[in-house]
């Protein structure tokens, strides 16, 4: 069984092959959304871009980017390892960081300079 490790939540979770990455996080109380996005999101339809995750390891163990990811404005200009968790199927072991932690890292990096 594949495992998904959420670094910011310090959780390593076993899931079934082809499990949806967003659903795995939500079912195990891993924060996927930040602030008002916890309520104002598209519920996994790939439209809003608020469920971003950085894939630290195992990018090859996720389903390829689909049309919704390729055309989502929030992903434009971002590295290939930033994915919409609602559009990812887990095919093998993955290590990732969710959107709330990504923003915290960006903010802490901005205040150091």
C-alpha positions in Angstrom: 0.0 0.0 0.0 1.3 3.5 -0.8 2.0 5.9 2.0 1.6 9.6 2.0 3.8 11.7 4.4 2.6 15.2 5.3 5.7 16.9 6.6 3.9 19.9 8.1 1.5 17.7 10.0 4.1 15.1 11.0 1.8 12.3 9.8 2.6 9.3 7.6 -0.6 7.7 6.3 -1.2 4.5 4.4 -3.8 4.7 1.6 -5.1 2.6 -1.2 -3.6 2.9 -4.7 -5.5 5.6 -6.7 -6.6 7.4 -3.6 -7.2 11.1 -4.0 -4.4 13.1 -2.2 -6.8 15.8 -1.0 -9.2 13.2 0.5 -6.4 11.4 2.2 -5.3 14.6 3.9 -8.8 15.6 5.0 -9.8 12.2 6.3 -6.7 12.3 8.6 -7.1 15.9 9.8 -4.2 17.3 7.8 -4.9 21.0 7.1 -5.3 21.4 3.3 -6.8 24.9 3.2 -6.0 28.2 4.9 -8.2 31.0 6.2 -11.4 31.6 4.3 -10.4 28.9 1.8 -11.5 26.3 4.4 -15.1 27.3 3.5 -14.7 29.0 0.1 -13.3 26.2 -2.0 -14.5 24.2 -5.0 -14.7 20.9 -2.9 -12.2 19.0 -5.0 -13.3 20.0 -8.5 -10.0 21.5 -9.6 -11.4 25.0 -10.1 -10.2 27.2 -7.3 -6.6 26.2 -6.8 -6.6 26.5 -3.1 -5.6 22.9 -2.3 -2.0 23.3 -3.6 0.6 21.0 -2.2 4.4 20.9 -2.7 5.5 17.3 -3.6 8.9 16.9 -1.9 9.5 13.3 -2.9 7.6 10.9 -5.1 6.3 13.2 -7.8 6.5 10.2 -10.2 4.1 8.4 -7.9 1.2 10.7 -8.6 -1.1 10.6 -11.6 0.0 13.0 -14.4 -1.3 16.5 -14.5 -4.7 16.6 -16.1 -6.4 19.4 -18.1 -7.6 21.2 -15.0 -4.1 21.4 -13.5 -2.5 22.4 -16.8 -4.9 25.3 -17.2 -5.3 26.5 -13.6 -4.2 30.1 -13.1 -2.8 29.5 -9.6 -0.3 27.0 -11.0 1.0 29.3 -13.8 4.7 30.0 -13.2 4.9 27.5 -10.3 7.4 24.6 -10.3 6.2 21.2 -11.6 6.2 19.8 -8.0 3.4 22.1 -7.0 0.2 20.2 -7.6 -3.6 20.5 -6.9 -4.1 17.8 -4.4 -7.7 17.3 -5.5 -6.5 16.2 -9.0 -3.8 13.8 -7.8 -4.2 10.1 -7.5 -1.6 8.4 -5.3 0.1 5.6 -7.1 3.1 5.1 -4.7 4.8 6.7 -1.8 4.7 10.5 -1.6 6.1 13.1 0.7 4.4 16.5 0.6 3.7 19.9 2.3 0.2 21.4 2.3 -0.8 25.0 1.3 -1.0 26.4 4.9 2.6 25.4 5.6 3.8 26.7 2.2 2.4 30.1 3.0 4.1 30.1 6.4 7.4 29.2 4.9 7.0 32.0 2.3 6.2 34.5 5.1 9.0 33.5 7.3 11.4 33.7 4.4 10.2 37.1 3.5 10.7 38.5 7.1 14.3 37.2 7.3 15.5 39.6 4.6 
